[in-house]
């Protein structure tokens, strides 16, 4: 039995955002979604995880950053409800 989780990435993402405060959310999203070992996760889960890690590192996440990332995702493109939910993620 295997357990799939994104938790091992959390310290790496937080460290990255602390070192590079202007790093884009879409680049981190793309790196995770292109990795075959994380292909099991949906785009929403990965994006919410990246947004929460950025906020944990003290980065202010703007609406335009999330919209840019949503345009990259075939699964989430054009979904306004996802944008509203992600703006509330803490």
KAHU-V83932 format. One record per residue. RES is the residue in one small letter. OMEGA is omega in radians with two decimals (none if undefined). Layout:
BEGIN
res | omega
RES | OMEGA
RES | OMEGA
END
This chain:
BEGIN
res | omega
x | 3.11
x | 3.08
x | 3.13
x | -3.14
x | 3.09
x | -3.06
x | 3.11
x | 3.11
x | -3.03
x | 3.14
x | 3.13
x | 3.14
x | 3.13
x | 3.10
x | 3.13
x | -3.13
x | 3.07
x | 3.14
x | -3.13
x | -3.07
x | 3.14
x | 3.12
x | -3.08
x | 3.09
x | -3.11
x | 3.12
x | 3.12
x | 3.08
x | -3.13
x | 3.12
x | -3.12
x | -3.08
x | 3.12
x | 3.12
x | -3.08
x | -3.12
x | 3.10
x | -3.11
x | -3.12
x | -3.08
x | 3.09
x | -3.12
x | -3.13
x | -3.13
x | -3.13
x | -3.13
x | 3.10
x | 3.12
x | 3.14
x | 3.12
x | -3.14
x | 3.09
x | 3.11
x | 3.12
x | 3.10
x | 3.11
x | 3.10
x | -3.14
x | 3.08
x | -3.10
x | -3.10
x | 3.13
x | -3.11
x | 3.09
x | 3.14
x | 3.13
x | 3.12
x | 3.14
x | 3.12
x | 3.11
x | 3.13
x | -3.04
x | 3.07
x | -3.09
x | -3.00
x | -3.04
x | 3.07
x | -3.10
x | -3.08
x | 3.13
x | 3.12
x | 3.13
x | 3.14
x | 3.13
x | -3.10
x | 3.08
x | 3.14
x | -3.12
x | -3.14
x | none
END
